[in-house]
Amino acid sequence: MTQVRRSDLTRNDRFGVVLVFFLTAGALGLGLLLRQGTYNQTWSYASREAGIEAEYPSTWLVDEEGPYVARIRDPKARPFKTQYIVQVVPAGGQTSVRNVLDNLTLRRSTDLAGYRVLNVEAINVGGATLTEMRFAFVDSDPNPFIQRLPVVVLGRDVVILDGDRAIIVTFMAQENKFDEELGDFQQFLSSLRY
């Protein structure tokens, strides 16, 4: 006689297993959609004192405590945090863009290891002709107890002369992520209002 072994699972048990699988897959899919939606969002930054407004990625952090109007950084970037820095410096009637760039170069060459200016050129942003300086430097951790290789950082300064002031917008990212992050910086720059 042949014995037929029956499964101990009932129809409701099988339905429950399938339902749990689909609910889990649906929840994961919804979570990914929500994450992607917030990842592509931007938030508004406004400094009334400097008269500057811009849109930056919603997952980034804003710092206003330094010698700049704002430093906006990606907290997830490692080892060097991708950042935008907005500065306002006085620029009288005789001040040229070249003077502003030379001042930046002198300051950075003493503060940043291996700082080099790569080129200076005119660019067009939103119908306005601005001056852009590309540069590179080496970022190393000053903490001797953390073992990390130095990182090559690429950057761009965009100088905007606005009356008696110069607005300097800086973008810095490590070399292997620079091109990937450049599109976001260009959106930030095009959203800048002053």
ABEGO torsion letter per residue (X at the ends): XBBBBBBABBAAAAAAAAAAAAAAAAAAAAAAAAAAAAAABBBBBBBAAAGBBBBBBAABBBBAABABABBBBBAABOABBBBBBBBBBBBBAABBAAAAAAAAAAAAAAABBGBBBABBBBBBBGGBBBBBBBBBBBBBBABAABBBBBBBBBBBBBBBBBEABBBBBBBBBBAAAAAAAAAAAAAAAAABBX
